[in-house]
Amino acid sequence: MADDFEKEHAESFDWRHYWAIARRRTRYFLIPLFIGWALVWGVGWLLPSRYRSTTLILVEQPMVPQQFVVPNVGGNFQDRLQSITQQILSRTRLLRIIERFDLYPKDRKHISSDELVERMRKDIEIELVRSPGREELSSFNVSYISERPELAQQVTSELTNLFINENLEARQQQSENTTEFLGSQLEDARQTLAAQEEKVRKFKDQHLGELPGQLQSNLQILSGLQSQLQSEQDALNRANQQGVYLDSLLGQYRSLQKSSKTRDGSPIGLPALDQELDRLRAQLADLSSHYTDKHPDVRKVKEQIAKAEKIKQKITADLQANASEPLNQASTDEPAPRDASEIQDITPMAELKSQSKANKIEIANRQRAIQELLGKIGQYQLRLNRAPALEEQLAALTRGYEQSQANYDSLLKKKSDSELATSLEKRQQGEHFSVLDPPSLPAKPYFPNHLKLFGVGLGVGLLLGGVMVAGAEMQDDRIYDEKELKELRSVVVIVEIPKITTPEENRLQHRAIWLESAAAALVFSAILLGGVVSYLQG
């Protein structure tokens, strides 16, 4: 099977057949080849030369690490570069550059400014450069194509300066806008915080003494007031007992004034006074067991005992004096014995009345103090009852205040960080562009590419030569070999008559071969020389 395949392959490709075609169609191939190559290659030398100047701009990171100063300029580098490119390639900027460097002087006379701008945009190329092994953009190339190399370098340098300055201005403006925005937000947060503080202050002023933080003090005050109330009530009870005692003492004293002696001539005793003294001494003994002698209640009871003993002494002395007077005093010329009205004016009686009056005043004061204490106790109980509701209201106000305070503190920190970043941008120490390779001065034209046109012309010539040879073969109806005859007729060739030529025909045939060989050598030499020249120029 392999032998059959090789046989079929040999039959399908007969190199002798194609070589015979090449020998007899040499002129049909060489002339189109040379003409096609020469036209394309020659047009390349007639086109005006255009030079390309290129610069490499590096994207440098901030000089201060981000953990110390966080940049406040958003967006990635590619988006920012696209925005800067649109600004630089705007109609106004490009027209300014065209006027400054007098670009396209011939075309400015007969085309509009918009067409000039579009042409310049086509002559400007921006190529992004990515870091090796990463997708991160680290630099970019800026190129400009012009008919003069010096002009291409100048325009590229101007575009480079525009990119650098525009990036600095854009970053600085965005940084300042960010700082200004944070400042306005901080002012709003400050006003909100002040309003929350005012609400909390008014609430505390309106409910002074009722706040949840004063609950423990209110409980202590209430406990103290209740203790004072108990003391006042005890004092009122004692004052009431004192009043009853004084009233009883006054009644006994008035009855003694009518009957000053007993049957054996001794003064009548004062049982009420004695009972009061016994009560006071018992009370003093009870108080002394709990308090010292300097305690107010102990001192007061001692004063009451002293007064009662003094009254008792005066009353006893008065009664003894009245009992010692003679019974027959009425029959003498001396004044009559003192009656009841005179006895009422004596000092003990006046002192008892004074003490009774003071006792009534004390009772009234005690009752008034008890009423005031009851009112205060009611107020503090009301405060304690309202404490849960007030605590909930204050918690809501405090929560709003804390949220406003947290928002204000956060904005204050952000504004401070943004101000540091803005200061860094103003000092040109943030992310910025720097020229890594300055704009080049091109020594050779960028267009036309003579080496590329040489290859294109050679391809065109080969294509034309092949088309001409194929066309000539298709138009020729002569038979040149046995294979072609077999394709026309299914006959067997028995004998082949060789070609018979004269000496003159042989001479002409050799001359034609020599001319074709010389033409082929000349064509291929010209093509080779053109290739060398194109390579050296490119």
Secondary structure in CASP SS format (residue, H / E / C, confidence):
PFRMAT SS
TARGET T0000
AUTHOR 0000-0000-0000
METHOD secondary structure of the structure
MODEL  1
M C 1.00
A H 1.00
D H 1.00
D H 1.00
F H 1.00
E H 1.00
K H 1.00
E H 1.00
H H 1.00
A H 1.00
E H 1.00
S H 1.00
F C 1.00
D C 1.00
W H 1.00
R H 1.00
H H 1.00
Y H 1.00
W H 1.00
A H 1.00
I H 1.00
A H 1.00
R H 1.00
R H 1.00
R C 1.00
T H 1.00
R H 1.00
Y H 1.00
F H 1.00
L H 1.00
I H 1.00
P H 1.00
L H 1.00
F H 1.00
I H 1.00
G H 1.00
W H 1.00
A H 1.00
L H 1.00
V H 1.00
W H 1.00
G H 1.00
V H 1.00
G H 1.00
W H 1.00
L H 1.00
L C 1.00
P C 1.00
S C 1.00
R E 1.00
Y E 1.00
R E 1.00
S E 1.00
T E 1.00
T E 1.00
L E 1.00
I E 1.00
L E 1.00
V E 1.00
E E 1.00
Q C 1.00
P C 1.00
M C 1.00
V C 1.00
P C 1.00
Q C 1.00
Q C 1.00
F C 1.00
V C 1.00
V C 1.00
P C 1.00
N C 1.00
V C 1.00
G C 1.00
G C 1.00
N C 1.00
F H 1.00
Q H 1.00
D H 1.00
R H 1.00
L H 1.00
Q H 1.00
S H 1.00
I H 1.00
T H 1.00
Q H 1.00
Q H 1.00
I H 1.00
L C 1.00
S C 1.00
R H 1.00
T H 1.00
R H 1.00
L H 1.00
L H 1.00
R H 1.00
I H 1.00
I H 1.00
E H 1.00
R H 1.00
F H 1.00
D C 1.00
L C 1.00
Y C 1.00
P C 1.00
K C 1.00
D H 1.00
R H 1.00
K H 1.00
H C 1.00
I C 1.00
S C 1.00
S H 1.00
D H 1.00
E H 1.00
L H 1.00
V H 1.00
E H 1.00
R H 1.00
M H 1.00
R H 1.00
K H 1.00
D H 1.00
I E 1.00
E E 1.00
I E 1.00
E E 1.00
L E 1.00
V E 1.00
R E 1.00
S C 1.00
P C 1.00
G C 1.00
R C 1.00
E C 1.00
E C 1.00
L E 1.00
S E 1.00
S E 1.00
F E 1.00
N E 1.00
V E 1.00
S E 1.00
Y E 1.00
I E 1.00
S E 1.00
E C 1.00
R C 1.00
P H 1.00
E H 1.00
L H 1.00
A H 1.00
Q H 1.00
Q H 1.00
V H 1.00
T H 1.00
S H 1.00
E H 1.00
L H 1.00
T H 1.00
N H 1.00
L H 1.00
F H 1.00
I H 1.00
N H 1.00
E H 1.00
N H 1.00
L H 1.00
E H 1.00
A H 1.00
R H 1.00
Q H 1.00
Q H 1.00
Q H 1.00
S H 1.00
E H 1.00
N H 1.00
T H 1.00
T H 1.00
E H 1.00
F H 1.00
L H 1.00
G H 1.00
S H 1.00
Q H 1.00
L H 1.00
E H 1.00
D H 1.00
A H 1.00
R H 1.00
Q H 1.00
T H 1.00
L H 1.00
A H 1.00
A H 1.00
Q H 1.00
E H 1.00
E H 1.00
K H 1.00
V H 1.00
R H 1.00
K H 1.00
F H 1.00
K H 1.00
D H 1.00
Q H 1.00
H C 1.00
L C 1.00
G C 1.00
E C 1.00
L C 1.00
P H 1.00
G H 1.00
Q H 1.00
L H 1.00
Q H 1.00
S H 1.00
N H 1.00
L H 1.00
Q H 1.00
I H 1.00
L H 1.00
S H 1.00
G H 1.00
L H 1.00
Q H 1.00
S H 1.00
Q H 1.00
L H 1.00
Q H 1.00
S H 1.00
E H 1.00
Q H 1.00
D H 1.00
A H 1.00
L H 1.00
N H 1.00
R H 1.00
A H 1.00
N H 1.00
Q H 1.00
Q H 1.00
G H 1.00
V H 1.00
Y H 1.00
L H 1.00
D H 1.00
S H 1.00
L H 1.00
L H 1.00
G H 1.00
Q H 1.00
Y H 1.00
R H 1.00
S H 1.00
L H 1.00
Q H 1.00
K H 1.00
S C 1.00
S C 1.00
K E 1.00
T C 1.00
R C 1.00
D C 1.00
G C 1.00
S C 1.00
P E 1.00
I C 1.00
G C 1.00
L C 1.00
P H 1.00
A H 1.00
L H 1.00
D H 1.00
Q H 1.00
E H 1.00
L H 1.00
D H 1.00
R H 1.00
L H 1.00
R H 1.00
A H 1.00
Q H 1.00
L H 1.00
A H 1.00
D H 1.00
L H 1.00
S H 1.00
S C 1.00
H C 1.00
Y C 1.00
T C 1.00
D C 1.00
K C 1.00
H C 1.00
P H 1.00
D H 1.00
V H 1.00
R H 1.00
K H 1.00
V H 1.00
K H 1.00
E H 1.00
Q H 1.00
I H 1.00
A H 1.00
K H 1.00
A H 1.00
E H 1.00
K H 1.00
I H 1.00
K H 1.00
Q H 1.00
K H 1.00
I H 1.00
T H 1.00
A H 1.00
D H 1.00
L H 1.00
Q H 1.00
A H 1.00
N H 1.00
A H 1.00
S C 1.00
E C 1.00
P C 1.00
L H 1.00
N H 1.00
Q H 1.00
A H 1.00
S H 1.00
T C 1.00
D C 1.00
E C 1.00
P C 1.00
A C 1.00
P C 1.00
R C 1.00
D C 1.00
A H 1.00
S H 1.00
E H 1.00
I H 1.00
Q C 1.00
D C 1.00
I C 1.00
T H 1.00
P H 1.00
M H 1.00
A H 1.00
E H 1.00
L H 1.00
K H 1.00
S H 1.00
Q H 1.00
S H 1.00
K H 1.00
A H 1.00
N H 1.00
K H 1.00
I H 1.00
E H 1.00
I H 1.00
A H 1.00
N H 1.00
R H 1.00
Q H 1.00
R H 1.00
A H 1.00
I H 1.00
Q H 1.00
E H 1.00
L H 1.00
L H 1.00
G H 1.00
K H 1.00
I H 1.00
G H 1.00
Q H 1.00
Y H 1.00
Q H 1.00
L H 1.00
R H 1.00
L H 1.00
N H 1.00
R H 1.00
A H 1.00
P H 1.00
A H 1.00
L H 1.00
E H 1.00
E H 1.00
Q H 1.00
L H 1.00
A H 1.00
A H 1.00
L H 1.00
T H 1.00
R H 1.00
G H 1.00
Y H 1.00
E H 1.00
Q H 1.00
S H 1.00
Q H 1.00
A H 1.00
N H 1.00
Y H 1.00
D H 1.00
S H 1.00
L H 1.00
L H 1.00
K H 1.00
K H 1.00
K H 1.00
S H 1.00
D H 1.00
S H 1.00
E H 1.00
L H 1.00
A H 1.00
T H 1.00
S H 1.00
L H 1.00
E H 1.00
K H 1.00
R C 1.00
Q C 1.00
Q C 1.00
G C 1.00
E C 1.00
H E 1.00
F E 1.00
S E 1.00
V E 1.00
L E 1.00
D E 1.00
P C 1.00
P C 1.00
S C 1.00
L C 1.00
P C 1.00
A C 1.00
K C 1.00
P C 1.00
Y C 1.00
F E 1.00
P C 1.00
N C 1.00
H H 1.00
L H 1.00
K H 1.00
L H 1.00
F H 1.00
G H 1.00
V H 1.00
G H 1.00
L H 1.00
G H 1.00
V H 1.00
G H 1.00
L H 1.00
L H 1.00
L H 1.00
G H 1.00
G H 1.00
V H 1.00
M H 1.00
V H 1.00
A H 1.00
G H 1.00
A H 1.00
E H 1.00
M H 1.00
Q H 1.00
D C 1.00
D C 1.00
R C 1.00
I C 1.00
Y C 1.00
D C 1.00
E H 1.00
K H 1.00
E H 1.00
L H 1.00
K H 1.00
E H 1.00
L H 1.00
R C 1.00
S C 1.00
V C 1.00
V C 1.00
V C 1.00
I C 1.00
V C 1.00
E C 1.00
I C 1.00
P C 1.00
K C 1.00
I C 1.00
T C 1.00
T C 1.00
P H 1.00
E H 1.00
E H 1.00
N H 1.00
R H 1.00
L H 1.00
Q H 1.00
H H 1.00
R H 1.00
A H 1.00
I H 1.00
W H 1.00
L H 1.00
E H 1.00
S H 1.00
A H 1.00
A H 1.00
A H 1.00
A H 1.00
L H 1.00
V H 1.00
F H 1.00
S H 1.00
A H 1.00
I H 1.00
L H 1.00
L H 1.00
G H 1.00
G H 1.00
V H 1.00
V H 1.00
S H 1.00
Y H 1.00
L H 1.00
Q H 1.00
G C 1.00
END
